[in-house]
Amino acid sequence: MYCISPISSVLYKREVPVHIKFLTLYLRRSEFYRYVDYDNFASQRAEYNLRKLGELLIPLPSPAEQQKAVNVWRAFREIKVQNEAKAAPLMQLCQSYIQELKHKYPMQEIGPYIHRIDERNTDNKIKEVRSVSVTKNFNVTNAKVDKNNLSNYKIVRENQISFVQTTGNEKCLCAAINHLGFPIVVTSVNEVFETDEKYLLADYLHLIFRRTETDRYARFNSWGSARETFTWEDMTRFAIPLPSIEVQQAIVNIYKCANEAKRIAEEADRLSREVCPALLQHIIHS
């Protein structure tokens, strides 16, 4: 049971051969949104009330055909809910392990285990320009970029990390690891590095970068006035718990499982929004 605004209308299904979820799916279609834009009334604020909805004519397939569409929607919904329920506790478990490691292993500066990379796109062959987001991912940049003039951009190859040296505007340490499957380029003001995988896994370090505690550390240790800066030298002094590679890999594997569950949930949600309207269209016109 829920409470809603008094300006909202509430309806229930009468004893007619229409499945309530089928009706809901029909009303969620973009075609219905366009129809409402056309059929609403009033001047200052467009209105589409319960009376207008009651006058709506819809094609009415057989109950069995309606149930097919509802079953598909429920299947996608179940996949989404189940995987979301798996992802959240796994993510929390992953961060809990990292927190626990701080009490089991001495904190070590990462300077000896990371190597600065300054490989420029001198031949201008790589056109995939990315920016580092506040969500610690590489995003397609929104800035206007001349892709014929990328020779001064830095290359980020597979399993390499890039971070933004400013923390003031972003309110965090923006750092991303390249798992895109192809090399990319970032602006020359970004730092790029790789880890010594014998002692420090790049994925394990990136998990630590994802913690809000790291964001607070980076902002506290940034310097400057107009622009707060967290430099390469500041990064080398960043200290973390450094367990064995096997322990690091175990934590990374937990995160990958959580991330995969999250990806499946997002994909199921996307497919439900794409497949269900298409299925309704097929059922209506078949």
N, C-alpha and C positions, 0 to 999 in steps of 0.2 A: 504494500500500500504506500502511495506517495501523495504528497501535497504539491499542488501546482498553482500558478498565478490565477486569480479570478477572471482574468481576461481570456484564459484558454478555455476551449470547449472540450467536454468529455463525452464520449459516445460508447455504446456497447452494441454488439451484434445481435440482431433479431434472428429468429428461426428461419433463416433463408440459406440457400445452398452456397454460401461463400465462407471460406476459411478466413478467420480473422487475421492470421499471419499473411495469407495470400493478399488480402486487402492492404495490409501494412506495406508489403513489398511493392505492391502496385503504386501506392502513394509515395513511395521513396524514389520512384523513377524520375530521371531528369525531364522526361516528356511531361510528366504531371506538373513539375515545377514551372515549365514553360506555359502549360495550359492555365495554371493559376495566375501567372503574370498577365495573361491575356484576358482571363475571365473575372478578375477581381473588380471591385467597385470602390467608390469614395474618391475624394480629391486629395486632401492633404495627406492622409494615410491610407494606402491601399488596404482593402479588407476582403477576406474570403472566409465567410462564417459557416456555421453548421448547416444553415438552410441551403447555402450554395453547394456545400458538399453533398447534401442529401439529394440534390438535383443531378449530381454527376452520373453519367451513363458510362458503364465499363463493360467490356466483354467478359463473359462469365463461362470459363471452361468447366468441364465436369469436375466433381469433387476429387476424383482420382488424379486428374491432371493438376489441379491446384495443389494437392498433397505432394506431388513430385517436386514442384518448385520449393515448397516449404521444407521438404526433406533435404534438398541440396543446401538451402540456407542454414538449416540446423547443423548439417555436417561441417560446414565451414566454421560456423559459430563454435561448435564443440572443439574443433582443432585449435581455434584461436584461444579459447578460454583455458584449455588443458595446457597448452604450451606457455601461456602467460603465467599460469600457476607454477610451472616448473622453473621459469627463468628467474623470477624475483628471488626465491630462496637460494638458488645457486649463486646468483650475483652477490647476495649478502654473505653466503658462506665463503666465497672467494676473498672478499674484503676482510672478513673475520680472521681467516688464516693469516693474511698479511699483517694484520694488527697483532696477532699472537706471536708472529715471528720476531717482532720487536723486543719481546721479552725472552727470547731463546737465543738470539744471535746478536753479536755486537754490531752497532751501526758503522758502516764503512762508506767513505766518500767514493762516488762512482768514477771519479777522474781517471784512475788507472785502468778502468774497464771499458771506457768509451773512446772512440776515435773520430776526430773531427773530419768531415768530408767537405771539400770545396771543389766539386766537379762541375764545370760550367758547360752549358749547352752551346759550345762554340760553333758547331756545324749547323745549328738551328734545326736539327732533325726531329727533336721531340717537341710535339705541339700540345701535349696534354698538360695544361696549366691548372694547378690546384692551389687552394688556400687552406690554411689550417683553421678549423672551426673551434668554437668554445666547447663543442661536444667531443673534442679530441679526435676528429676525423678529418680526412682530406675531402674537401668539397670543390665542385667546379666553381671557379671564381666568378663573382658578379662584376668585377672590375672590367673596364674596357681595355683589352690587351691586343696589341699588334702581334699576331702570331708569326709574322715574318721577321720579327725583331726580338727573338728570345735568346740571343747568344749570351747575354749576361745572367740569365736565370740559372739557378742551381738545380742539378739533377738529384732526384731522390729515387733510388733503386729499391727493389724488393727487400723488405725487412729492415730498411733504414728509417730513422726517425728524424722528423723536422719539427722545430719549435720556433714560436714567435718570441722575439726578445722583449717585446713590450707587454706589460701586464696591467697597465692602468685602465685602458679603455675596455679590455676584455674581462677584467676582474678575475682572471684566472691564468694559469699557465696553459697556453694553447700548444699542445704537442700531439702529433699524429704519427702512426707507423704505416708504412706503405705495404698493404696486402691487396693491392688492386690487381696484381698480376702483370703489370707493365710499368716501365719507368715514367716518372712525371717530372715536371719542373715547378719550382716555387720561386718567389721573389728573392733577390740577392740579399735582402736584409734578414732573411730567415737563416737559422743555423740548421745544419744537417749533420748527422753522425750515425755511426753504427756501433754495436757493442761487441766485445770479445765473448763470443758464444761459449767459450770454454768455462767462463766464470759467471757470465751475466746474460741471460736470455733477453732479447729485445722486447719480447711480448710480456715478460715478467716486469721489466722496467716500465713499460707503457701502462700496465695495470696500476702500478704505483702512481704514475702520472695522473691517472683517472680519479684519484682520491681527492676529496675536498681538502684534506689536510695538506696535500701537496700544493694546492692552489693558495692556501693561506701562507704556506712557507715561502712560495715564490713572490707573493705580494709583499710580505714582510721584509724579504731580503732584496727586493728591487730598490733601485736608487734613481735619483734624478728629480726634477721639479715639474717641468711642463710635461715630460713623458717619463713614466716609470719604466726602468729597464732591468731585465734579468738576463745577464750576458752569458757567454760560453764559460767564462771563468767562474761565474756563480753556479752554473750547472755542474761543473767538475767538483765543486765543494758540497754538492747535495749528497746527503748520507742516507743509506737505506740498509735494512737487514739483508744479509747476503747468505742464504742457505745454499745447500748443494744444488747442482743442476737438476737432479732428480726431483727435489722438492719444488724447485721453481717450475719445472715442467708439469708436475701434478697440479699446481695451482692454475697454471695456464690452461690445462686441459679442462678443468672445472669451468673456467670462464668461457672457453670455446663451446662447451655444452650449453651453457646458459645463453650465449649469444646465438647459437643455432636454434634453440627453442624460441627465442625472441624473433629471429628471422622468419621461422615457420609461422608464428602467430601473425606477424605483419603481412606475410604473403597470403595467408588464409583470409585475413581481413580484406586485402586488396582484391582477391579473387571473388569473394562474396559480393563486393560492390560492382564487379565487372560481369561475372558469370550469371548471377541471379537476374539482373535486368534483361540480359540476352536470352536467358531461358524463358522468362515471362513473355518476351517478344515472340519467341518461337511458339509457345503454347497458345498465345492469343491468336496468332495468325495461322496456326496449323488446322 
